[in-house]
Amino acid sequence: MTPVKMYTTQVCPFCLRAKALLKQRGVEAIEEIRIDLDPAERARMMELTGRRTVPQIFIGETHVGGCDDLIALDQRGGLLPLLGR
């Protein structure tokens, strides 16, 4: 399975929703990068994505976007192939 990385904060309902969807699709491990604990990681996230909001989700080298983007990708049938399933 393709590795999943997610920039998150502790109190983010969209992060929880995205993690739940990924787990429903068989993702067992998500590399979480907490930007509320490390301001340098927030800056890195913004540099990589051009976005300030969380979650920011990467599947392999592909930047999926946020929670709404992940849901839309799943509804189009694109999430499972990206995950390598």
Rosetta silent file (secondary structure, phi, psi, omega in degrees, C-alpha in Angstrom):
SEQUENCE: MTPVKMYTTQVCPFCLRAKALLKQRGVEAIEEIRIDLDPAERARMMELTGRRTVPQIFIGETHVGGCDDLIALDQRGGLLPLLGR
SCORE:     score description
SCORE:     0.000 S_00000001
   1 L     0.000  142.300  179.468    0.000    0.000    0.000 S_00000001
   2 L   -67.933  134.792 -179.943    1.160    3.501   -0.819 S_00000001
   3 L   -65.358  146.617 -179.756    2.269    5.451    2.280 S_00000001
   4 E  -118.970  131.455  176.858   -0.043    8.188    3.545 S_00000001
   5 E  -123.950  136.893 -177.871    1.167   11.393    5.207 S_00000001
   6 E  -137.532  126.090  172.001   -1.186   13.935    6.756 S_00000001
   7 E   -82.932  126.576 -173.263   -0.496   17.356    8.224 S_00000001
   8 E  -139.879  173.589  164.898   -2.889   17.760   11.182 S_00000001
   9 L  -129.466  167.373 -175.798   -3.679   19.516   14.430 S_00000001
  10 L   -66.106  -41.328 -172.826   -5.066   17.977   17.607 S_00000001
  11 L  -109.595   60.382 -176.963   -8.516   19.571   17.479 S_00000001
  12 L  -122.456  106.965 -179.421   -9.425   19.296   13.806 S_00000001
  13 H   -64.212  -30.403  178.682  -12.731   17.576   12.978 S_00000001
  14 H   -69.716  -33.635  175.986  -11.807   17.437    9.281 S_00000001
  15 H   -64.022  -43.714  179.281   -8.590   15.597   10.177 S_00000001
  16 H   -63.069  -42.083  179.765  -10.602   13.031   12.122 S_00000001
  17 H   -64.334  -42.739  179.197  -13.028   12.591    9.235 S_00000001
  18 H   -64.068  -43.487  178.875  -10.190   12.146    6.725 S_00000001
  19 H   -62.190  -39.947 -179.988   -8.439    9.600    8.964 S_00000001
  20 H   -63.178  -43.254  179.339  -11.703    7.662    9.369 S_00000001
  21 H   -63.678  -44.054  179.578  -12.240    7.496    5.596 S_00000001
  22 H   -61.897  -41.023  178.587   -8.669    6.344    4.994 S_00000001
  23 H   -65.696  -37.840  176.101   -9.028    3.623    7.630 S_00000001
  24 H   -61.191  -29.842 -178.677  -12.317    2.513    6.013 S_00000001
  25 L   -91.608    8.804  172.195  -10.384    2.115    2.767 S_00000001
  26 L    99.280    4.477  178.436   -7.792   -0.107    4.414 S_00000001
  27 L   -74.423  121.463 -178.099   -5.049    2.332    5.398 S_00000001
  28 L   -93.653  -30.233 -176.483   -3.425    0.937    8.529 S_00000001
  29 L  -132.349  129.861  175.877   -0.751    3.574    9.131 S_00000001
  30 E  -121.990  123.515  174.558   -0.884    7.322    8.598 S_00000001
  31 E   -77.908  108.919 -178.901    2.222    9.411    9.176 S_00000001
  32 E   -95.790  131.275  175.836    0.792   12.357   11.090 S_00000001
  33 E  -116.104  110.227 -175.140    2.681   15.625   11.206 S_00000001
  34 E   -85.391  105.585 -177.969    1.244   17.849   13.919 S_00000001
  35 L   -78.709  -13.714  176.153    1.683   21.450   12.837 S_00000001
  36 L   -77.202  -17.487  178.579    0.233   22.747   16.111 S_00000001
  37 L   -96.677  -19.140 -174.639    3.250   21.296   17.925 S_00000001
  38 L  -140.615   98.795 -179.034    5.913   22.397   15.435 S_00000001
  39 H   -57.848  -29.059  178.555    5.657   25.784   13.685 S_00000001
  40 H   -64.974  -34.438  178.113    8.448   24.765   11.292 S_00000001
  41 H   -69.847  -34.789  175.087    6.229   21.955   10.016 S_00000001
  42 H   -60.999  -45.130  179.254    3.399   24.440    9.391 S_00000001
  43 H   -62.360  -41.331  178.608    5.785   26.507    7.283 S_00000001
  44 H   -63.851  -43.309  178.481    6.904   23.369    5.420 S_00000001
  45 H   -58.691  -45.367 -178.856    3.280   22.353    4.786 S_00000001
  46 H   -65.785  -36.514  177.743    2.497   25.790    3.378 S_00000001
  47 H   -65.117  -42.449 -178.012    5.604   25.671    1.201 S_00000001
  48 H   -71.991  -37.767 -169.447    4.656   22.236   -0.173 S_00000001
  49 H  -110.181  -22.992 -173.385    0.938   22.847   -0.691 S_00000001
  50 L    74.991   12.037 -178.053    0.354   26.587   -0.880 S_00000001
  51 L  -121.390  154.792 -178.615   -2.425   26.060    1.693 S_00000001
  52 L  -106.770  -15.466 -172.547   -2.804   27.060    5.347 S_00000001
  53 L   -93.287  157.539  175.238   -5.586   24.703    6.433 S_00000001
  54 L  -115.210  154.598    0.385   -5.472   21.154    7.758 S_00000001
  55 L   -79.150  158.289  165.812   -5.594   18.404    6.957 S_00000001
  56 E  -120.560  121.840 -168.480   -3.239   18.359    4.015 S_00000001
  57 E  -114.128  132.387  173.783   -3.002   14.808    2.744 S_00000001
  58 E  -119.528  132.241  171.589   -0.305   13.148    0.673 S_00000001
  59 E  -115.525  110.574 -169.398   -0.621    9.656   -0.757 S_00000001
  60 L    61.983 -128.835  178.816    2.841    8.718   -1.864 S_00000001
  61 L   -92.774   -1.115 -175.934    4.151   11.787   -3.668 S_00000001
  62 E   -88.533  123.324  174.101    0.649   12.953   -4.670 S_00000001
  63 E   -82.627  111.121 -178.894   -0.838   15.907   -2.804 S_00000001
  64 E   -78.488  -37.332 -176.527   -4.517   15.030   -2.503 S_00000001
  65 E   115.334 -144.715 -177.978   -5.500   18.212   -0.679 S_00000001
  66 L   -96.669 -165.604 -177.306   -7.825   18.489    2.301 S_00000001
  67 H   -61.347  -47.745  179.856  -10.689   16.426    3.653 S_00000001
  68 H   -60.955  -37.667  177.949  -13.212   17.579    1.033 S_00000001
  69 H   -65.532  -39.913  179.010  -10.693   16.797   -1.716 S_00000001
  70 H   -64.035  -44.920  179.157  -10.146   13.309   -0.260 S_00000001
  71 H   -62.159  -44.504  179.487  -13.902   12.631   -0.128 S_00000001
  72 H   -62.805  -41.114  177.885  -14.352   13.841   -3.706 S_00000001
  73 H   -60.997  -42.896  179.099  -11.463   11.644   -4.864 S_00000001
  74 H   -64.571  -42.926 -179.001  -13.057    8.650   -3.171 S_00000001
  75 H   -65.987  -28.551  176.850  -16.478    9.393   -4.709 S_00000001
  76 L   -81.492   -5.842 -178.789  -14.869    9.553   -8.181 S_00000001
  77 L    84.038   15.153 -176.328  -13.301    6.143   -7.592 S_00000001
  78 L   -96.078  -11.306 -175.008   -9.765    7.511   -7.544 S_00000001
  79 H   -72.798  -50.394 -176.668   -8.773    6.865   -3.936 S_00000001
  80 H   -60.157  -43.823  176.371   -8.328    3.085   -3.949 S_00000001
  81 H   -61.633  -37.187  178.891   -6.113    3.067   -7.081 S_00000001
  82 H   -65.650  -34.661  178.139   -3.973    5.841   -5.569 S_00000001
  83 H   -75.721  -11.631 -178.712   -3.618    3.756   -2.412 S_00000001
  84 L    81.634   30.816 -178.792   -2.518    0.813   -4.533 S_00000001
  85 L  -111.355    0.000    0.000   -5.568   -1.309   -3.686 S_00000001
